[in-house]
């Protein structure tokens, strides 16, 4: 028996932040990052809380990649303030940090249910509707995915007002994160009809609106569409899981601080080739791996269908690389210009071990060996 469940109530569309006037809590802890406070974006959150007479305090020491020491500081703040709910405001790091802070605080001192309301300020992670969180052990250079139904937010508020000022580079990285979530969940060994429908819609939206949002950040229609696509992709992979694009990207982020969406985008063409066993040297085959049909479906959704399976999968790889080039996302590690070759190649063996052990690997459509992972990391350095 399979089960598909949506725990999170999703509020979206114009004036979605008005939901904060109606929440059934009298005392909330807002968890966010310094930029949200410094940019005054926090006023969009506090204004409706003030108008409803809801007490709040703000913990704004969240930093990228959710390091465990900052989570510990957040737990201390949580235990001191004892909120009825947490309002997580920010990108994936802020929402993941909020999930972990609430989870660990309640294990230390379980004084009853504490709500979680997630408000994303980027259109990327889908963390507002998932039972996942990624925390970072900065000393060991390892990212740990946490997976528990108790991590899932009770409510998500999708308001495009919060993403209209996101700069093009972050729009690109987070947008490709959305696409990667949708594609990996679509070809996952745990996919089902519900997750596939959500992924297909997210892929369709990315194909039409991601480049529009990148080229013109004031295009609010494109912004709204990508914000919804991020959530749809999150719902999809929350059910179906992900794959080795994420397993390998986690290591690139932990070791070299490459933004997660960017690492996904850089790896994705290589993973499509690996999972399908189709590359630029392939010709027609009698039999194809199971993922090939799924990738061909995605190509069809993007309007890329070709006259045979090899060309169709190649067209999907080419489309991903086209999007990278159009949005100035490096195709190789070398292009980043921030990592020395000796440093990168010295880390590959450790990253390969960690990627194989990563929780996302289990649902990859093709079982990788350590040698496979090493080969992909090696190819990622340069063409």
N, C-alpha and C positions, 0 to 999 in steps of 0.2 A: 504493500500500500504506500502511495505517495501522498504528501500533504503540501498544499500551497496555502500560506497564511500571510496576511498583511496586518501586522500589529499596529503600524503607525497611521494615525489620521493625518492626511495631507491637506494643508490649506494653501491655495495658490490663486494666481490671478491678481487683478488690480486691488490694491489696498489690503493685501493678505496680512500685513503686519497688524491690522486692526484686531486680529485674533487675540493679540496680547492684552487687549482690554477685557476679554471675556474668559481668560484662563481661570480655573478653579483653585487658585493658590493665592495666599496673602503675603508670602515671603519667599523670594526667589534669589538664587545666586547666579549672576551672569558670568559666564566663563568665556573669555575672548582673548584676542591678541592686542599688543600695543597699538598697531596701526588702526584698528577699529576705533579705539579711544582717541588717538591723536587726530584722526581725520574727521572726528565728530560724527562718524557713522553710528556710533553708539547712541546718539540722540534719537535716531529712528526707532531704537528699541526702548529707551527709557521714557520717551514721551507718552506712548500708550500706557505704559505701566504707571506713570505718574497720574495720568488722567483717571485711571481706575483705582487709584489709592493703594497700589500694591507695593509693599516694601521690597527693596532690593539692595544688594551689594555687588561689587564688581571685582572679579579676579582676572587681571589682564596680563598675566605673565606667561601666557602660552607662547611657545616658539615653534618653528617648523620641526616636523618629524617627531613630535611628542616625546621628548626625552624623559626618562624615568625620574630624574631629580626634580623637574618642573611639575610632574604629576604628583610627587610627594608633597610639594609646596601647596598644590591645589587641594590635596586631601586635608592638609592641616587647616586651610582656610574654610573648607566645607565643614569640618568638625567644629570649628569655632563658631561659625555663623548658623549652622543647623537649619538649612532652608527646607521648604516644603517641595521645591522643585529647582532644577538646574535649567537655565536657558543658555544653550551653547550657541555662540555667534561667531562665525568665521569659516575658514576653509576646512579641509580635511583634518589638519593638525588640531585645530581648536575643537572640532566636534569629537574627534578620537580622544583627545585629552579629557574632554568633559565626560565622555563615557567611562573612561578608566578611573577618573577621579571619583565619580559617583559610585562605581562598582567597588573600588577598594575602600572607600570611606564607609560604606554600608557593611562591608565585611568586618571592619574594625569595630564599628559601633552601630549595630542594626537597630535603629529606633523607629522603624516603620518604612512604608513605601515613600520614595521620593521621585517625583515626576521628572521627565527629561523632555525638553522642547528644543529641537535642533533647527537652527536658522542659518542655512549656508550663504556665504558671501562670495562663493565662486561656483561656477557650473562645471563640476568635475568629479568629485569623489563619490557622490551618492551616499555618503556616510550617514546622512540624516534618516535613512530608512533601512540601514543594514544592522546586522547583529555582529559586525566586525569592528575591531579597532586595532590600529598598529601603533605599538610603542617602541621606542628606540633606546637601546642600551649604548650610550655614546662611548663608554669606556671600552666595551668589547666590539664596537662597530657591528652590531647585530640588531636587526629589526624583528620584533616578535608580534605576529598577528594574534590577537585575542579573539576568540569566537564563543559567544554565549548569547542566548535569547535575551538574557537580562540586560545586555548592552543596548538593545534596540530602543530608540526613542519612542515616547508615547505620541508625540506630535511633531510634525515638520511644517515649517512655514516657508514657502517659496515665493519670495517677492523680488522681482527683477530690479527694483530700485537699488538693491544692495550690490548688484553686479554691473551696473551701467558704467562705473568708473574703473573697472578692472582693466589694466593696460593690455595692449595687444599680445605681448609675450606670454602673459599668464593666461589670457583667453585661449591662446594656442595650446599651451601645455595642458590646461585643464580640459579643453575640448577634446584633445586626443586621448585623454584619460577616459572621458565618457565613451568614446568610440571603442577603446580597448576593453573597457568593462563589458560593453554590449557584445563585441565580437568574441571575447573569450568565454563569456557565459553561453553564447549561442552554440559554440562548438564543444563545450564542456561535456564530459561523459555523463554528467548529472542533469543535463538539460531536460526540460519537459515542455509541454504545450504552452503552459502559462509563462514560463521564463522566456521561451522563444518568442512569443508574441510581444512581450515587453522589449526584448532585445531588438527585434525587427523594427519596431517603431522608433526606438532610440537611434538605430543606424540610419533609418530614413531621414530623421530630423538632422542628424549630423551631416549627411550628404547634402542637404539643402541649405542649412543655416549656419554651420560652423565657420565657413570661410567668410560669410556675410558679417557675422559677429566680430571676426578678427579684423576685417577691413574697415568696418565702421562701428565703433563701440556704442555710438548713439542710436543704432538701429535697434530700438526696443522690442520690435517684433521678433527679431532674431535672438536677442538676449532672452526673452521669455521662453522661446522655443528650446534653446539650449539648456535653460534652467530646468525645464520639464524633462528634457532628454536625460540629463544627469540623474534625476530621480528615477526615471524609468529603468535606466541601466543598473542603478543600485538595487532596485527591486528584483531585477533579473538575476544579478550575480549573487544576491542574498539567498536565492533559492538554488541556483545551479552551480555556484562556485566559479572559480577563475582558472588560470593555468600558469604555465611557466613564464609567460611574459611578466606577470606580476612577481612570481618567485624570484626571477632574475633582476627585475627592477628594484625590488626591496634591497637587494645587496648593493646595487649601484648607489642607491640613496644612502645606505648606512655607511659605506666605505668612502664615497666621494661626494656626498651631498648633492647629487644630481636631482633636480626636482622630479617628483614621482611621475607626473604626467609626461614629462619630457623623456625620462628613461623608458617608459612604456612605448612611446611613439618611436624611439630609436630602435628598440628591440623588435617591435611588432612585425615588420616585413620579414625578418629572419625567422621568427617563430611561425609565421604562416607557411613559409617554405619548408620548415622542419616538420610541422604537423601534417602537411599535405604530401611531403616527400616530392614536391614539385619545385623546380627552380629554373633559371634561364637556360639550362642545358637539357631540360626534360623534353621528351617527345611523347606522342600518344602512347598510352599504356593499355593493357587489357584489363587490369584491375587497379583501383585506386584506394587509398586509405579512407576510412569512414569520414574524416573531416573534410574531404574534398567536396562532397556534395553540399555540405553546410556552407563552406566558403563560396561555392558557386551560387548558392542562394543569396548570400550577402552581396556578391558582385551584381546579381540581377536587381536587387533592391536599389543599388547605387547606379543602375543603368549601364553596367559594364559588361554584360553578357557577351561572350564570344563564341566562336564556332566549335570549340572543343574544350574539355575540362582543363587541360594544361594551360591554354591561352586565357581561360576565364580566371583561373587562380592567379596567373601572372598579371592579369589586368588589375586584380585586387591589390597585389603587392605594389604595382606601379602607381595605383591611386593613392595608397598610403604614403608612398615616397613623394608623390606630387604634392600632397597636402603638407608634408614636412617642408618641402622647398618653398611653397607659396607662403608659409607662415614662419619662415626663417628658423625652423627647428633643425639642429644639426643632424646629419645622417650617421655620423661616426663620433666616437669618443675623441679622436684626434682633432676633429673640427671644433670641439668645445674650447680647446686651447688652454685648459686649466689643469690638465693631468699629464704628468710625465710618463712616457712609455714604460720605463722601468718600474715605476710605481704601480701602474695599471696591471702589467703582466705578472708582477709579483703577487698581486691580490687575487688573480683569477682562480687559483686552486681552492683557496678558502671560500671565495664567493660561490664556486660550483658546489661545494659541500653544503653550504648554507641554503642554496637554492633548491637542491634536492630534498632537503629536510623541511623546506617551507610548506606550510599548510595548503597553499594554492596548487602545489604540484600534483596532488592526488587526482584532480579532475581533468588534467591535461589530456587531450584526445590521443596523443602518442606518448608512450612511456619513454622518458629520456634516460640515458646513461650519464654518468659523470663526464665521459668523453664528449658526448653530444653537447652538454652545457658548456664545457670548455671551448669547444669548436665555435659555438655561437658567440661567446664572449670575445674570442679571438677575432672573428670576422667583424665584430662591432668596432674594433679599433680603427680600421680603415678599409676602403675598398681595394 
